Amino acid sequence: MKKYTVLLLAFLLSGCAWMNPFNWWGEPEVKEEVKTTFEPNKFLWQAAKDKVAFMKEISEDKESGTITTGWTLVEGVSGVEYQLEIKVLSEKLRGDCLVAKVNKRLWNGQEWVAEPDNLKLDRKVEDAILKQARVLYRKSLNLE
């Protein structure tokens, strides 16, 4: 009988987490709040918006960090339309947290024909946005 009493007493006084509801002396379980909303980096986001401001039909979804433009004719270039999709992937201000995709199509006299992906053009757009983000960041630090 003593053996079972000691085991029962040890069981009740133990700090097992799964027994917290039954352990009056145990610490209450603290649940951490998990951040569920995504907030893209404000400098990358603003720089991307600044760089695509000349294009029409801009849609932005801050929850997914995506900015998409409509097909736009660029002044000085005839028969070519561009569409941009820019994604800010993180809350951090880093070059690998930005992805730009440039879609290009040409008018062949009867219809628009899509051009293959141009990684150099994608990279140039990313570089322009990163440079603008750097300017915005430096202004926020009052360095310029």
C-alpha positions as CSV (number, residue, x, y, z in Angstrom):
1,M,0.0,0.0,0.0
2,K,2.8,2.4,0.8
3,K,4.3,1.7,-2.5
4,Y,1.2,2.8,-4.4
5,T,0.8,5.9,-2.2
6,V,4.3,7.1,-2.9
7,L,3.8,6.5,-6.6
8,L,0.5,8.4,-6.6
9,L,2.0,11.3,-4.6
10,A,5.0,11.5,-7.0
11,F,2.7,11.4,-10.0
12,L,0.5,14.2,-8.7
13,L,3.4,16.4,-7.7
14,S,5.4,15.9,-10.9
15,G,5.7,18.7,-13.4
16,C,4.7,16.8,-16.5
17,A,3.4,19.2,-19.1
18,W,0.6,16.8,-20.1
19,M,-0.6,16.8,-16.5
20,N,-0.8,20.6,-16.1
21,P,-4.6,20.7,-15.9
22,F,-4.4,18.2,-13.0
23,N,-1.3,19.6,-11.3
24,W,-2.3,22.5,-9.0
25,W,1.3,23.3,-8.3
26,G,2.5,23.3,-11.9
27,E,3.2,26.4,-14.0
28,P,0.4,27.5,-16.3
29,E,1.1,26.8,-19.9
30,V,1.9,29.9,-21.8
31,K,1.1,29.9,-25.5
32,E,3.1,32.2,-27.8
33,E,1.3,34.2,-30.4
34,V,2.4,33.2,-33.9
35,K,2.5,36.0,-36.4
36,T,0.2,35.0,-39.3
37,T,0.3,38.0,-41.5
38,F,3.1,38.7,-44.0
39,E,4.4,42.2,-44.2
40,P,6.8,42.7,-47.1
41,N,9.8,44.9,-46.6
42,K,8.6,48.5,-46.8
43,F,11.6,49.8,-48.7
44,L,11.4,47.1,-51.4
45,W,7.7,47.5,-51.6
46,Q,7.8,51.3,-52.0
47,A,10.7,51.1,-54.5
48,A,8.8,48.6,-56.6
49,K,5.7,50.8,-56.6
50,D,7.8,53.8,-57.5
51,K,9.4,52.0,-60.5
52,V,6.2,50.7,-62.0
53,A,4.2,53.9,-61.4
54,F,4.3,54.8,-65.1
55,M,2.5,51.5,-66.0
56,K,-1.3,51.2,-66.1
57,E,-3.5,48.8,-64.2
58,I,-1.3,48.2,-61.3
59,S,-2.7,45.7,-58.8
60,E,-1.0,45.0,-55.5
61,D,-1.6,42.4,-52.9
62,K,0.4,43.2,-49.9
63,E,-0.5,40.0,-48.1
64,S,1.3,37.9,-50.8
65,G,3.9,40.7,-51.5
66,T,2.9,40.8,-55.2
67,I,2.6,43.8,-57.5
68,T,1.3,43.1,-61.0
69,T,0.9,45.6,-63.9
70,G,-1.3,45.4,-67.0
71,W,0.1,45.2,-70.5
72,T,1.6,48.6,-71.2
73,L,3.1,50.2,-74.4
74,V,6.4,51.9,-73.5
75,E,6.9,55.4,-75.0
76,G,9.4,55.4,-77.8
77,V,9.1,51.6,-78.5
78,S,6.4,50.7,-81.0
79,G,4.8,47.3,-81.3
80,V,6.0,46.1,-78.0
81,E,4.1,45.7,-74.7
82,Y,5.4,44.8,-71.3
83,Q,3.8,43.4,-68.2
84,L,5.6,43.1,-64.8
85,E,5.1,40.9,-61.9
86,I,7.2,41.8,-58.8
87,K,7.3,39.8,-55.6
88,V,8.8,40.9,-52.3
89,L,9.4,37.6,-50.6
90,S,10.5,38.7,-47.1
91,E,10.4,41.3,-44.4
92,K,14.2,41.7,-44.8
93,L,15.9,44.2,-47.1
94,R,18.1,41.8,-49.2
95,G,18.6,41.3,-52.9
96,D,17.4,37.7,-52.8
97,C,14.1,38.8,-51.3
98,L,12.9,40.3,-54.6
99,V,11.9,38.6,-57.8
100,A,10.8,40.5,-60.9
101,K,9.4,38.8,-64.0
102,V,9.0,40.8,-67.2
103,N,6.6,39.5,-69.8
104,K,7.1,40.9,-73.3
105,R,4.9,40.6,-76.4
106,L,5.3,41.8,-79.9
107,W,2.7,42.9,-82.4
108,N,3.2,41.0,-85.7
109,G,0.5,43.0,-87.6
110,Q,-2.4,40.7,-86.7
111,E,-1.9,39.6,-83.1
112,W,0.3,39.9,-80.0
113,V,3.0,37.2,-79.9
114,A,4.6,36.4,-76.6
115,E,8.4,36.6,-76.4
116,P,10.5,34.0,-74.5
117,D,11.6,34.9,-71.0
118,N,14.5,37.3,-70.8
119,L,16.5,36.8,-67.6
120,K,18.7,39.8,-68.3
121,L,15.7,42.1,-68.5
122,D,14.3,40.6,-65.3
123,R,17.6,41.2,-63.5
124,K,17.8,44.8,-64.8
125,V,14.3,45.5,-63.3
126,E,15.3,43.9,-60.0
127,D,18.5,46.0,-59.9
128,A,16.6,49.2,-60.5
129,I,14.2,48.4,-57.7
130,L,17.0,47.5,-55.4
131,K,18.8,50.7,-56.1
132,Q,15.6,52.7,-55.4
133,A,15.1,50.7,-52.1
134,R,18.7,51.5,-51.1
135,V,18.0,55.2,-51.7
136,L,14.8,55.1,-49.6
137,Y,16.6,53.2,-46.8
138,R,19.4,55.8,-46.7
139,K,16.9,58.6,-46.7
140,S,15.2,57.0,-43.7
141,L,18.6,57.0,-41.9
142,N,19.2,60.7,-42.9
143,L,22.4,59.8,-44.7
144,E,21.5,61.7,-47.8
